[in-house]
Amino acid sequence: MGSPSVSIERLSKKYRIGAARQDYQTARDRIAGMFRKNREAPETREMWALRDINLEIAEGEAVGLIGHNGAGKSTLLKILSRITEPTEGRAVLHGRVASLLEVGTGFHPELTGRENIFLNGAILGMSRDEIRRNFDAIVEFAEITKFLETPVKRYSSGMYVRLAFAVAAHLTPEILLVDEVLAVGDIDFQRRCLGRMNEVARSGRTVVFVSHNLDSIERLCTNAVLMRGGQVANSGPTRNVVASYLSDRLGTSMFDLTAVADRTGSGRARVAGIEILSASGERTMDTVSFGETFRVRIRYEARERVAHPVVGVALLTSRNERIFITSTEETGHPVEALHGSGAIDCIIERPNFLPGQYHFEVWISDPQDLVSGFADHLRLVGMLELVPGEVYRGSTAGLNSPDRGRVHLESRWSGA
């Protein structure tokens, strides 16, 4: 190992949840706005996605970033890629950087595969001569020879990610940053990607790899960093850090509820845990693909009998807008009574809202509480990451976008 390739010092990133977006306004809109009275400003909250990160990655080191959703992994990579500016601190990178953070970033849907290789390569910093020298290798790696003259808007998500990775991987950067994009490809493609990243690491260049696939992390990375709540919880040899991560998950909820700042209610019943599970409920999930049925398990504890409560869950966008999870206009799942401990599952059928990151809002109503109406009400809990899947590209995705107003997702409930 040589000198540091990446140096991170006291790095922090703060977001304002629910801040008003500055949309384009015509002169007519501005004049009309002057006469509107009692316009309520949207409620805003501050959230630290990263807090006081200190980290050094040596030249030629392959490092894996692991952790639950919302731990700050993708935010850190966006700062290293110069996509997002930090609120505090700094990150210094020595050498040319190639990043692959989202499928098809830098592609133009109307251009062909050939044209997008030159466009994306130029965006990543490759010269035209460099792109020409690597052109055949990129096409061969991406396996798009037959579709080279086809507009990429007609590509499947698998073809998109193959081409995007091929361009980034042939940039021969000193630092390669890769987020969880390989989940879209098939097993053979994932194996070839890992092989390519191994070649990059063995050649003395630096790889920073974010993935929920712990097997891939252990095969590729010599060291790993476990992130929790926007901070570095553990770092060191990959096997030790992965073991620490797995031990954290055993017997605990996926989301830590002890640090939730926005929590109200009478306390007669409490949300004890929230987990994201597969449709069958047999395994926990860190990400959900577009159109993939999954379930949210809400664990509760009621110290006394609460009659006729409603258990509800919603998703919150980055603009603090709600996506209600219900198959009716009544938000939530009415139950006869809660007493003791138990769990209620909300099974969300084929989610068709825009891929991205969403917080949870969870509540248990309390008909006897005349002040708040809740036994427990939590906001900005955990993080759900919806990623594009094979059914996303070319679908009607976006019609149920949270930007288009109130959205109701189809769901089923099971439990109490």
C-alpha angles and dihedrals in degrees: 000000000000134000120324114289093187124028118187119186125187091326117183134169125195127192129194108225114213097011113159115259117232102232123188111271131194122220088259091055092050093050092047090049091058090066098046111105132202096013106174115228112229115259111255132196133184121237125185107217089180127022126191099329116186116181142146125199116194124226110271094018124134109213128184123209113208136171143110124298111288093026091121101254098128092041090055092051091049090054091048089049091052091241094115128033119227120241092219137006128018144260120212119197122189112209140009115323129212118187132189106188107145134020111269098359107166094020123124110218094213095053124085125249090258093052092046092053089060093041096047092042090054091049089052091052103260119144119233091250090051091051091050092051091051098035098100092045091050093050092046093049093047093045093220100126093124092048100042093115094041120103108254091232084079093053121106117240088256091057089046094055093043091055094042092050093044092055094046094044093052093052088089092219126180088229125034118193116193125180126193097296100118091077088080094061129076124258094266092051092048089052092052092047091052089048091052092049089049089055090051092050094045091051089065098261127125126254125191109188127187114195143143088211099097092186090060090047092053093046096049109028129069092193134024139198122214113209125198127176093348094308137096106261098175140353136180139080110011097238093053094047093047090050089052091050093050093047089053090057099047112104095351136102117261091239127052108231097180093081097048106128098190103063128132139161145100093282094227086124126018136197102242099183146351125210136177111222138177119264090265092047091233099117140028119244132211097188134022124211122228108272094014114131113231139162135233111214114207113196116200140188121199115190090193134018113282111195124212099354125164119227112206142175132189137174122238123211123215087265090056093251119146130238104196115217104214139104093223138045088259106089112222142014117287115216132187095238144328122223130156119353132321145122138257122200125212108200110203113206119219101328109222103179123113118292112253142093122307135182124220130242113196131179146174112201122221115203090195094057104088095181107056101002090223136104087196132357122179129182133189093021121165123318136272116202115200111195130192113266134188091277093052102072112077093011129115090265113154097039087099093040115148087233088070096063136258112010129192119198121208111249147160127214130214133178130049 
